[in-house]
Amino acid sequence: MSERNITTIHSTSRSINSLLVAVLVLSRILTSEIAQAAEEYRSVSVADPYLEMHTGPGKGYPVFHVVDRGDEIDIIMRRTDWFQVRTVSGAEGWVDRAQMERTLVPTGSPIEFAESTQEDFTEKRWELGGLAGDFGGANIVSIYGAYSVNPNVSIEVWGSQILGNFSNGWMGSVNLTHETWPDWRVSPFFTLGTGVIHTEPKPTIVQGEDRTDQIAHAGAGFRFYATRRFVLRAEFKSYVVFTSRDDNEEVEEWKVGFAFFF
Amino acid sequence: MVPLFTLGLSGCAATKNLFGLGEEETPPPAEIIDGQVIEPEVARREIKEPKIDSEDFEVGAFIGIMSIEDFGSDVVYGARLAYHVTEGFFVEASIGQSEAGQTSFEILSGGAPLLSDSERTLTYYNMNVGYNILPGESFVGEGRAYNSALYISAGLGSTRFAGDDRFTVNFGAGYRFLLTDSVTFHVDFRDHLFDIDLLGEEKTAHNLEGSLGVTVFF
């Protein structure tokens, strides 16, 4: 709630006042921001000529309050690149990261925020993502989890749902991925893997039995570091399905999607 | 045993000193560095910096009405998880369920139903990318302002309906109303598109959904 809400309490009737207080208390309990936690906020002092407080976490929200140089503020929470702060007088608002980085901690040095950078993108340990695309003419939706053994090599586990005109199915696979230049912002990779594919032909169109076959695949793609812990990913894979029939099937797959590393 | 013994000894020494019985210990002479007259006694301030609570995730439930093309409208309910990447962009994953009614063909002909009861249950999941547009404040009454934003969102997923999994594209727009900085109300409208050939010819079905939701940031 913004400072204006607090100032209006005086101008409204007492019943609304108490109702508002009750709502405030309830909301505090709901969000587990109980009073005792108030002392655990990080305190910084303003080093810029002034600090602008917005009503919400975004450039589009108006500036409603300004904090002078030297004044102390408490940092209540963070949402994306915005920080909710409280002044000594009790006004609460949102300040962007660029301004927060020019505030000082009690020792007098500028505050540093733990931030995911491109370096973390290179050194990442875990990654989770979702991709969608085309699997031999059918649609495919996939999720994956990856663990990096070192900056170059990671192990990935994939689960996919395949939705086609003639059959549906799912696929699970394990890959080994190699990134040759993991420190590049657009980092190309090569991948090799194996798994199983389960196909269920649609009963209304084709008469057939459900099949589960082994697959192997090779592919290439790239990861693009977007911002914070956010990665865009695109890839091509060529699959070989080891069917129980005489011929093996070959399927090509294109996918794009996003991922987070942590 | 040895540490206990020394502890006992030191304890004794402390007691002796307390009562002035111990030997008077002369403090070791302070090391005097050339040119430094006053030895600085700086007490190092122990500062424990609390972690800043980061609230980029939003989780919640929604309930509304879903119109399944040719099969009437029924209640839809589901859950949604969103991650806010920047102040503009967010990604979200949703699951939902609704129940299909009867087609007008089934009602008028009075014949055998097209679908079994279990085939009438519609479940979907999707992964979307969204963008907040028109951030601002909504004013309730004379003196209360709440943060709000309109957002658009689109994505892909799958719908299980009429005995088949169907690749589904969805897009829509919504209104986010922040009751507090953590508790949010949503009004959401989406169109779920999938191909279906149940009634003779293959067509793209538009399944409109309107819902109300409550989410919590964490």
Boltz contact constraints between the chains, C-beta under 6 A:
constraints:
  - contact:
      token1: [A, 2]
      token2: [B, 145]
      max_distance: 6.0
  - contact:
      token1: [A, 5]
      token2: [B, 144]
      max_distance: 6.0
  - contact:
      token1: [A, 8]
      token2: [B, 143]
      max_distance: 6.0
  - contact:
      token1: [A, 27]
      token2: [B, 180]
      max_distance: 6.0
  - contact:
      token1: [A, 31]
      token2: [B, 182]
      max_distance: 6.0
  - contact:
      token1: [A, 40]
      token2: [B, 50]
      max_distance: 6.0
  - contact:
      token1: [A, 42]
      token2: [B, 49]
      max_distance: 6.0
  - contact:
      token1: [A, 42]
      token2: [B, 50]
      max_distance: 6.0
  - contact:
      token1: [A, 42]
      token2: [B, 52]
      max_distance: 6.0
  - contact:
      token1: [A, 56]
      token2: [B, 147]
      max_distance: 6.0
  - contact:
      token1: [A, 57]
      token2: [B, 87]
      max_distance: 6.0
  - contact:
      token1: [A, 58]
      token2: [B, 87]
      max_distance: 6.0
  - contact:
      token1: [A, 58]
      token2: [B, 135]
      max_distance: 6.0
  - contact:
      token1: [A, 60]
      token2: [B, 135]
      max_distance: 6.0
  - contact:
      token1: [A, 61]
      token2: [B, 135]
      max_distance: 6.0
  - contact:
      token1: [A, 75]
      token2: [B, 52]
      max_distance: 6.0
  - contact:
      token1: [A, 77]
      token2: [B, 53]
      max_distance: 6.0
  - contact:
      token1: [A, 77]
      token2: [B, 55]
      max_distance: 6.0
  - contact:
      token1: [A, 78]
      token2: [B, 52]
      max_distance: 6.0
  - contact:
      token1: [A, 78]
      token2: [B, 54]
      max_distance: 6.0
  - contact:
      token1: [A, 79]
      token2: [B, 55]
      max_distance: 6.0
  - contact:
      token1: [A, 80]
      token2: [B, 84]
      max_distance: 6.0
  - contact:
      token1: [A, 80]
      token2: [B, 86]
      max_distance: 6.0
  - contact:
      token1: [A, 80]
      token2: [B, 87]
      max_distance: 6.0
  - contact:
      token1: [A, 130]
      token2: [B, 127]
      max_distance: 6.0
  - contact:
      token1: [A, 132]
      token2: [B, 156]
      max_distance: 6.0
  - contact:
      token1: [A, 139]
      token2: [B, 167]
      max_distance: 6.0
  - contact:
      token1: [A, 161]
      token2: [B, 158]
      max_distance: 6.0
  - contact:
      token1: [A, 163]
      token2: [B, 158]
      max_distance: 6.0
  - contact:
      token1: [A, 163]
      token2: [B, 165]
      max_distance: 6.0
  - contact:
      token1: [A, 163]
      token2: [B, 167]
      max_distance: 6.0
  - contact:
      token1: [A, 168]
      token2: [B, 165]
      max_distance: 6.0
  - contact:
      token1: [A, 230]
      token2: [B, 85]
      max_distance: 6.0
